[in-house]
């Protein structure tokens, strides 16, 4: 069990002005921010990041969406970080997300669901390395 995970505030939540509220929700839930930046994925970056989904029907829409505007990326630390963060963000479909979760509060649809959270300890490490050099994560 790892104590870090990667999260991204997606373009929809950035465009809608939710960065501060989402970060506050994360911090008030006991996470520490170990690395943080505002960035934008190129189309090729988004394709590489989401390569695991390349055969899925939603892949082109996903990479187009994720490269359309700025995102906030962070490495978060907390005991059992991956599972803790996935519980905090809620279901991919905001209409099915539990009350008080980030997606229930800030997502607008299953396709534009405000945040990304790593789905495993292994992917948390891969995704963190994608966005941050080793010296940027402490």
N, C-alpha and C positions, 0 to 999 in steps of 0.2 A: 504494500500500500504506500503510495507516494503522498507526500504532503504538499505538492504543487500541482497546479492545473493552468491551462491557458484559457483565457476568455477574450472574446472580441465583442465590442459594441458595434453592431452592423450599421451600414449606411442609413437605413430607415430611422433608427433611433438617434443617430448623429444629426440627421436632417431635421428631426422633430425636436431637437434641443434637450434630449434626455441624458446626456453624458453625466452631468452632475448628480442627478437623481439616482441613476444606476450605480455609479461609483459609491455614493453614500449608502445605498442599500447593501452593497457588497461589504463595505467596511463595517457597517453596523451589524452584519451577520458574522463578524469575527474573522474575516479574511484580512491578511496583510498583503499589500501590493509590493511585489519584489522587483517588478519591471513594468514600465508603462510608457506608451507612446501613441501619438496620433500619426497615422500614416494613411496611404492609399495603395491598394493593390492594383497592379496593372492587370489586364486581361490574362496575360500569361502567368502572373503570380497566382491569380485566383484559380486558374486551371491546375497549376502544380499543387496548390494547397488542398484542393478538393478532388485530386486525381482518383482517390478511392471511390468516388461516385461517378466516374467518367462514363460508365455504361448505363447509368440511370437516366430515365426520361427527363428529369428536372435539371440535369447537369448544366446545359447551356444557359438556362434561366438563372441558375444559381451563380455561375461565374460572372454573368452579365450584371446581376444585382450587386454582387460583392465587390465589383470593380467600378461601380458607378459613382462612388464618392468616398470621402474619408471614413476611416474606421478608427476605433480606439482598441489597442491590443494591450493585454496585461498578463503577467505571470502572477498568479495568486498563491498564497501559502495559507494552509490550515490543515489540521489533522484530517485525513481522508478527503483531501481537497476535491478530487474529481467527483465523488459521490455527493459531497456536501454542496458543491456548486451546481451540479445538475438538479439537486432538490430545490435549490434557491431559484433557478431560472424557470423551472416548470416544463410542462409538456411543449413539444414543438408546435402544436396547434394551440394558440392562445385561448381559444374557446373551451379547450379541455384542461387548461392549466389551473392549478389550485389558486385560490384567492391569496393575494399577497406576493405571489411569485413575480419575478421580473417580467416574464412574458405575459402574464395576465395583466400586469400594470401598463406595459409599454409596447407590446407587439400589436401589429394590426392584422396579421394574417399568418397562415402557416408558411408562406414563402418569405414574408418580411416579418421575422419573429424576433427582432431587436438584438439578440445576443447569441453568441456561439460559446459552447463550453466543451472541452475535450471529453470524449466518451470512454477513455481508459487511461490508465497510468502510462502505458506505452505511447499512446497518441499524444498525451500531454507533453511528454518529452520531445517527441518529433515536432509537434506544432510549436512548442516554445523555441526550439532550435531554428525553426523556419523563420520566426520573427525577430529573435534576439540572439546576438553573439554571446558566447559564454561569459564575457566580461560584463555584459549588461544585466545578467541575472545573478543576484547575490542572495 
